[in-house]
């Protein structure tokens, strides 16, 4: 057996040279001082491979055009097996790779490992850091939801403020007066077709330079006997990669990546906010508004990048122990304090979001298609604790029949009689009579008749603000004049898409004094409590067109 293996290895060596290359790679000599601080580079490469792999899996079902991109992403999240996990790995992987690359740069800077002859290695690392941030910038638009759209509008507006280059960058980004098909296409091409080949090329150059000049030893260790890369450093790198992937996988499974509503260019009230790693720049622009804005958009970022590039040419002294590099530690500390302070300030000053803005469109949203009566029925279903005896699809209690089975569905009249006198309609049942009035029972029956195995989970998990808002809507008989999802009368305007036509304050004032804002209106004034007003307006603003 050994002879056959040796023969196969020899054949590969003669034809490809791969076994010898692998042996040279594994048994290369590295400084005796090498250790855990050197693992960041390997982790960064691994995370890039994860991003590339999950990106390919997403692209298989992704339609790279506005509108279709949003729908295809929803398809990935709700229909494709493992789609939510794949997107979670890609989303959180983007954040993790930025953290790891930044830590790698900090470690190299603190130890002075950028000094002669490793200036080129450092410069390639700076370029890789910028490319990593470029991925975050170009990938931000691709979900094509409101957050992505308006965040990109801000990016194109910032690019337009750059002296001399502003108009050219605006045209390059396809921004102009708005973000549309051209901008989307260019961001997609950059994210998928330009940045990955550049990254692979620079990673190859970076690894080549590391192999050529070797890992930087600690000062005074140059004459100490070296050790081999395998097995010690291989174990450290592998263990660090395992920990990184464990964290990434946990985030992808436990933390849902939100998806907002489809991009709406007419929604000028939307307040865009960038990803967490750009919040410091966002807050800087808020502090340096007006004529000082250029300082935040051009001067400070340009100065930071220039400083990173010039570091190995400014600091040309001999390497010293990290404990003696007080200036380097002070620079890192100041940068960390500045970044943390600005990011924390951006988080603290974030305006509160409404319940409607927190709707997660990454999951099923069948509840949006319900009439107010059917949606109110969910509230009665929950209040009567029907789920304690009846299952809805897979799982749940099996004391009573599964309510999603269409074979047990009767008409509303039969259901209402069953609610009132369960024993008379189904002899021998242990179900108690439901203590609701006829109108409420109608709502409960309407909801139950909508149930089927496909929509059960989405309807059962309808957000509470929508359910409570529908109760207020029904209690005040709003359907006698208005329509929602085609149900009601057309004496008044349809309430679908109200959020695109009116502001929340206008709607609240209209409830208080309809003729003032709509002269000739027959609608009576309503004096809702603050809680009911919040519930009703939030529900109305969540109804799609």
C-alpha positions in Angstrom: 0.0 0.0 0.0 2.8 2.4 0.9 4.5 1.7 -2.4 1.3 2.6 -4.2 0.9 5.8 -2.3 4.6 6.7 -2.9 4.1 5.9 -6.6 1.1 8.2 -6.8 2.9 11.0 -5.0 5.9 10.6 -7.3 3.7 10.7 -10.3 2.1 14.0 -9.1 5.5 15.4 -8.3 6.8 14.7 -11.8 3.8 16.1 -13.5 2.8 19.0 -11.3 5.3 19.6 -8.5 2.4 19.9 -6.1 3.6 17.6 -3.4 7.0 19.3 -3.2 5.3 22.7 -3.1 3.0 21.6 -0.2 6.0 20.2 1.7 8.0 23.4 1.2 5.0 25.4 2.4 4.3 23.3 5.5 7.9 22.9 6.6 9.1 26.4 5.9 11.2 28.0 8.7 9.6 30.7 10.7 10.9 32.8 13.6 10.9 31.2 17.0 8.9 34.1 18.3 6.0 33.4 15.9 2.8 32.7 17.7 -0.9 33.5 18.1 -0.5 37.1 16.9 0.2 35.8 13.4 -3.2 34.0 13.0 -5.1 37.0 11.7 -3.9 36.8 8.2 -5.0 33.1 7.8 -8.4 33.9 9.3 -8.8 36.8 6.9 -8.1 34.5 3.9 -10.5 31.9 5.2 -13.3 34.5 5.6 -12.7 35.8 2.1 -13.2 32.2 0.9 -16.4 32.0 2.9 -17.6 35.2 1.3 -16.8 34.0 -2.2 -18.5 30.7 -1.6 -21.7 32.1 0.0 -21.7 34.9 -2.7 -21.8 32.2 -5.4 -24.6 30.4 -3.7 -26.6 33.6 -3.4 -25.9 34.5 -7.1 -27.4 31.2 -8.3 -30.9 32.5 -7.3 -30.3 36.3 -7.5 -31.7 38.5 -10.2 -29.3 41.5 -10.7 -31.9 44.1 -11.7 -33.7 46.6 -9.4 -37.0 45.2 -8.2 -36.2 41.7 -9.3 -33.2 41.8 -7.0 -35.5 42.4 -4.0 -38.0 39.7 -5.0 -35.2 37.2 -5.7 -33.7 37.9 -2.3 -37.0 37.3 -0.7 -37.3 34.0 -2.7 -33.8 33.0 -1.4 -34.9 33.7 2.2 -38.3 32.1 2.1 -38.1 29.3 -0.4 -34.5 28.2 -1.0 -33.3 25.5 1.4 -30.7 27.1 3.7 -31.2 30.4 2.1 -31.5 32.4 5.3 -28.3 30.7 6.6 -26.4 31.4 3.4 -27.4 35.1 3.6 -26.6 35.2 7.3 -23.1 33.8 6.7 -22.5 36.3 3.9 -23.8 39.3 5.8 -22.1 38.7 9.1 -19.0 37.4 7.2 -18.7 40.9 5.7 -18.6 42.5 9.1 -16.2 39.9 10.5 -13.7 40.1 7.7 -13.5 43.9 8.3 -12.8 43.3 12.0 -10.2 40.7 11.3 -8.4 42.7 8.6 -8.4 45.7 10.9 -6.9 43.7 13.8 -4.3 42.3 11.4 -3.3 45.8 10.4 -3.2 46.9 14.0 -1.0 44.0 15.0 1.5 44.7 12.2 1.5 48.4 13.1 2.1 47.9 16.8 5.0 45.5 16.2 6.5 47.6 13.5 6.4 44.7 11.0 6.1 47.1 8.1 9.7 48.2 8.2 12.4 47.4 5.7 12.2 45.1 3.7 8.5 44.6 4.2 7.2 48.0 3.0 5.6 46.4 -0.1 3.8 43.8 2.1 2.3 46.6 4.2 1.2 48.6 1.1 -0.6 45.6 -0.4 -2.3 45.1 3.0 -3.5 48.7 2.9 -5.0 48.1 -0.5 -6.7 44.9 0.7 -8.2 46.9 3.6 -9.6 49.4 1.2 -11.0 46.7 -1.1 -12.6 45.0 2.0 -14.4 48.3 2.7 -15.3 48.5 -1.0 -17.1 45.3 -0.7 -19.3 46.7 2.1 -20.0 49.8 0.1 -20.9 48.1 -3.2 -22.8 45.2 -1.6 -25.0 47.6 0.4 -27.2 48.4 -2.5 -27.8 44.9 -3.8 -30.8 43.9 -1.5 -32.6 46.9 -3.1 -34.7 47.6 -0.1 -35.4 51.1 1.4 -32.3 51.0 3.6 -30.0 50.0 0.7 -31.5 52.6 -1.7 -31.4 55.6 0.5 -28.0 54.7 1.9 -26.6 54.6 -1.6 -28.2 58.0 -2.4 -26.2 59.4 0.5 -23.0 57.8 -0.9 -23.5 59.3 -4.3 -24.3 62.7 -2.8 -21.1 62.6 -0.7 -19.1 61.6 -3.9 -20.5 64.7 -5.6 -19.1 67.0 -3.0 -15.5 66.0 -3.7 -13.7 69.0 -5.3 -12.8 68.6 -9.1 -13.6 64.8 -9.1 -17.2 65.2 -7.8 -19.0 65.4 -11.2 -16.9 62.5 -12.7 -17.4 60.3 -9.7 -21.2 61.0 -9.8 -21.3 59.9 -13.5 -19.1 56.9 -12.8 -21.4 55.8 -10.0 -24.4 56.4 -12.2 -25.9 58.6 -9.5 -27.0 61.8 -11.2 -30.3 63.0 -9.7 -31.3 59.6 -8.5 -30.2 56.0 -7.9 -31.5 53.7 -10.6 -30.7 50.9 -13.0 -27.3 52.3 -14.0 -26.1 52.7 -10.4 -27.3 49.2 -9.5 -25.6 47.6 -12.5 -22.3 49.4 -11.7 -22.4 48.5 -8.0 -23.2 44.9 -8.9 -20.4 44.6 -11.5 -17.9 46.1 -9.0 -19.0 43.8 -6.2 -19.1 40.6 -8.2 -16.8 41.0 -11.2 -14.1 43.6 -10.3 -13.4 43.4 -6.6 -13.0 39.6 -6.3 -10.3 39.1 -9.0 -8.5 42.2 -7.6 -8.7 40.7 -4.1 -7.4 37.3 -5.2 -4.5 38.9 -7.1 -3.5 41.1 -4.1 -3.9 38.1 -1.7 -1.5 36.1 -3.9 1.0 39.1 -4.0 0.7 39.6 -0.3 1.3 35.9 0.5 4.2 35.9 -2.0 5.8 38.8 -0.3 5.3 37.3 3.2 7.0 34.1 1.9 9.8 36.1 0.3 10.7 38.2 3.3 9.5 35.9 5.9 7.5 36.6 9.1 9.0 39.5 11.0 10.8 38.2 14.1 10.7 40.0 17.4 13.7 42.3 18.0 16.6 40.2 19.4 15.2 36.9 18.1 17.0 37.1 14.7 19.8 34.8 15.9 17.5 32.3 17.7 17.0 29.0 16.0 14.0 29.0 13.8 11.1 26.5 13.9 9.0 24.9 11.2 5.5 26.2 10.2 4.1 22.7 10.7 2.7 21.6 13.2 2.8 24.4 15.8 1.7 27.4 13.7 -0.7 25.3 11.5 -2.5 24.3 14.7 -2.8 27.9 15.9 -4.1 29.0 12.5 -6.5 26.1 12.3 -7.8 26.7 15.8 -8.3 30.4 15.2 -10.2 29.7 11.9 -12.4 27.2 13.8 -13.2 29.9 16.5 -13.9 32.5 13.8 -16.2 30.2 11.9 -18.0 29.1 15.1 -18.7 32.8 15.9 -19.8 33.4 12.3 -22.1 30.4 12.2 -23.7 31.3 15.5 -24.4 34.8 14.3 -25.9 33.5 11.0 -28.2 31.2 12.9 -29.1 33.3 15.9 -29.3 36.8 14.6 -31.7 37.4 11.7 -30.5 39.8 9.0 -33.4 42.2 8.4 -34.8 43.1 5.1 -36.9 46.3 4.8 -39.6 47.1 2.2 -38.9 47.4 -1.5 -36.9 50.5 -2.3 -39.2 53.5 -2.5 -37.6 56.6 -4.2 -40.6 58.6 -3.2 -40.2 58.0 0.5 -38.3 61.2 1.3 -39.0 60.8 5.0 -36.7 57.8 5.3 -33.6 58.4 7.4 -30.7 56.2 6.0 -28.0 54.8 8.2 -24.9 52.9 7.1 -23.5 49.6 8.4 -21.9 49.8 11.9 -18.4 50.0 10.5 -19.2 53.3 8.7 -21.2 54.9 11.5 -18.1 56.8 12.7 -18.0 58.6 9.3 -21.7 59.1 9.3 -21.5 60.8 12.7 -18.5 62.9 11.6 -20.5 64.2 8.7 -23.3 65.2 11.1 -20.9 67.1 13.3 -19.2 68.8 10.3 -22.2 70.0 8.3 -22.3 72.9 6.0 -19.0 74.3 4.7 -17.1 71.9 6.9 -18.7 68.9 5.3 -15.7 68.5 2.9 -13.5 67.9 6.0 -15.5 64.8 6.8 -16.0 63.6 3.3 -12.5 64.2 1.8 -9.9 65.6 4.2 -10.1 63.3 7.1 -10.5 60.0 5.2 -7.9 61.1 2.7 -5.5 62.0 5.5 -6.1 58.6 7.2 -5.4 56.6 4.0 -2.3 58.8 3.2 -0.9 58.2 6.7 -1.3 54.4 6.3 0.5 54.5 3.0 3.4 56.7 4.3 3.9 54.9 7.6 6.7 52.6 6.5 8.5 55.5 4.8 8.2 57.8 7.8 9.1 55.3 10.5 12.4 53.9 9.2 14.1 53.2 12.5 15.1 49.8 13.7 12.5 47.5 15.1 12.2 47.6 18.9 10.1 45.6 21.4 6.4 46.4 21.3 6.5 47.6 24.9 8.8 50.5 23.8 6.6 51.5 20.8 4.7 54.1 22.9 4.0 56.4 20.0 2.4 53.5 18.0 0.3 52.4 21.0 -0.8 56.1 21.5 -1.9 56.3 17.8 -3.9 53.1 18.0 -5.5 54.2 21.3 -6.5 57.6 20.0 -7.9 56.0 16.8 -9.8 53.4 18.9 -11.2 56.1 21.2 -12.2 58.3 18.3 -13.9 55.5 16.4 -15.6 54.1 19.5 -16.8 57.6 20.6 -18.2 58.6 17.2 -19.9 55.2 16.7 -21.4 55.2 20.2 -22.7 58.8 19.6 -24.3 57.7 16.3 -26.0 54.8 18.1 -27.2 56.9 21.0 -28.6 59.7 18.8 -30.4 57.3 16.4 -34.1 58.4 16.3 -36.6 55.8 17.5 -38.0 53.6 14.8 -41.7 52.9 14.5 -43.2 49.4 14.7 -44.0 49.6 11.0 -40.4 50.4 10.1 -39.3 47.3 12.0 -41.3 44.9 9.9 -39.0 42.1 8.7 -39.6 41.5 5.1 -37.1 38.7 5.0 -39.8 36.3 6.3 -43.4 35.6 5.0 -45.6 38.7 5.1 -48.9 37.0 4.2 -50.6 38.9 7.1 -50.4 42.1 5.0 -52.9 40.6 2.6 -55.5 40.1 5.3 -58.6 42.3 5.7 -58.8 44.2 9.0 -61.6 41.8 10.1 -59.4 38.7 9.4 -56.4 40.4 11.1 -58.5 41.3 14.2 -59.5 37.6 14.3 -55.8 36.8 15.1 -56.2 38.9 18.3 -59.2 36.9 19.4 -57.4 33.7 18.5 -54.6 34.7 20.8 -56.9 36.0 23.5 -58.9 32.8 23.7 -55.6 30.8 23.6 -56.9 28.5 20.9 -53.3 27.3 20.1 -53.3 25.5 23.5 -55.6 22.8 21.9 -55.3 23.3 18.2 -52.1 22.9 16.1 -51.4 25.0 13.1 -49.3 23.0 10.7 -46.3 21.0 12.0 -45.9 20.9 15.7 -48.2 22.4 18.3 -50.9 20.8 20.4 -53.0 17.9 19.0 -55.8 17.9 21.5 -58.1 19.4 18.8 -57.9 19.2 15.0 -55.2 21.0 13.0 -56.8 24.3 12.0 -54.8 24.5 8.7 -56.5 21.4 7.3 -58.9 22.6 4.7 -60.9 19.4 5.1 -62.2 20.5 8.5 -63.2 24.0 7.3 -66.9 24.8 7.4 -68.7 28.1 6.6 -68.6 31.1 8.9 -72.2 30.4 10.2 -71.3 26.9 11.3 -68.1 28.1 13.0 -70.0 30.7 15.0 -72.5 28.2 16.2 -69.6 25.9 17.1 -68.0 28.8 19.1 -71.2 29.3 21.0 -72.2 25.7 21.6 -69.3 23.4 20.8 -71.0 20.3 22.3 -74.1 20.8 20.2 -72.1 21.0 16.9 -69.5 18.3 17.9 -70.9 15.9 20.5 -68.3 14.7 23.0 -65.9 17.7 22.5 -64.2 19.1 25.5 -64.0 22.6 24.0 -65.6 25.3 26.2 -67.9 28.0 24.7 -66.1 31.1 23.5 -67.0 34.3 25.2 -67.1 36.7 22.3 -69.9 38.8 20.7 -71.1 38.0 17.2 -68.9 40.6 15.5 -65.8 39.3 17.2 -66.8 35.7 16.4 -67.2 36.7 12.7 -63.6 38.0 12.8 -62.3 34.9 14.4 -64.1 32.7 11.8 -62.8 34.9 8.9 -59.3 34.4 10.2 -59.6 30.6 10.6 -61.1 30.3 7.1 -57.9 31.9 5.7 -55.6 29.4 7.3 -53.8 26.8 5.2 -50.5 24.9 5.7 -48.5 27.4 3.6 -49.5 30.6 5.4 -50.2 29.4 8.9 -46.8 30.4 10.4 -46.9 33.8 8.8 -50.4 34.6 10.0 -49.9 33.2 13.5 -46.8 35.4 13.9 -48.3 38.6 12.6 -46.8 41.5 14.5 -48.8 42.6 17.5 -49.0 46.3 16.4 -50.9 45.3 13.2 -53.2 43.0 15.1 -54.0 45.6 17.7 -54.4 48.3 15.0 -56.9 46.1 13.1 -58.9 45.8 16.4 -59.1 49.6 16.6 -60.0 49.8 12.9 -62.9 47.3 13.4 -64.1 48.8 16.7 -64.6 52.1 14.9 -66.2 50.6 11.8 -63.7 52.3 9.5 -64.6 49.7 6.8 -68.0 51.3 6.4 -66.3 54.1 4.4 -62.8 52.8 3.5 -61.3 49.8 1.8 -58.2 47.8 2.9 -57.0 45.1 0.6 -60.2 45.4 -1.4 -62.5 44.8 1.6 -64.9 47.6 2.7 -66.7 50.4 0.8 -65.4 53.2 -1.4 -67.2 56.2 0.1 -63.7 57.3 1.3 -60.3 56.7 -0.3 -58.6 53.3 -0.1 -56.2 53.1 2.7 -53.7 50.8 0.9 -50.4 52.7 0.4 -51.4 55.5 2.8 -47.8 55.8 4.0 -46.8 57.0 0.5 -49.5 59.7 0.3 -49.6 61.2 3.8 -47.4 61.8 6.8 -48.2 60.3 10.2 -48.8 63.8 11.7 -51.3 64.6 8.9 -53.2 61.4 9.5 -53.4 62.0 13.3 -54.6 65.6 12.7 -57.1 64.3 10.2 -58.6 62.0 12.8 -59.0 64.9 15.2 -60.6 67.3 12.7 -61.3 65.8 9.2 -63.0 68.9 7.6 -60.0 71.1 8.4 -57.6 69.0 6.3 -60.2 67.6 3.9 -62.8 70.3 3.2 -66.3 68.8 2.6 -65.4 65.5 4.3 -68.3 63.7 5.9 -65.9 61.8 8.2 -66.7 62.5 11.9 -63.8 63.4 14.3 -62.3 60.7 16.5 -60.8 61.2 19.9 -58.6 58.2 20.2 -56.4 57.5 23.3 -52.7 58.0 22.6 -52.2 54.2 22.6 -55.1 53.5 20.1 -53.9 56.4 17.9 -50.4 54.8 17.8 -51.8 51.4 17.1 -54.2 52.5 14.3 -51.8 54.8 12.5 -48.9 52.3 12.7 -51.2 49.6 11.2 -52.4 51.8 8.5 -48.9 52.8 7.5 -47.9 49.2 7.2 -50.6 48.4 4.6 -48.9 48.0 1.2 -50.3 49.4 -2.1 
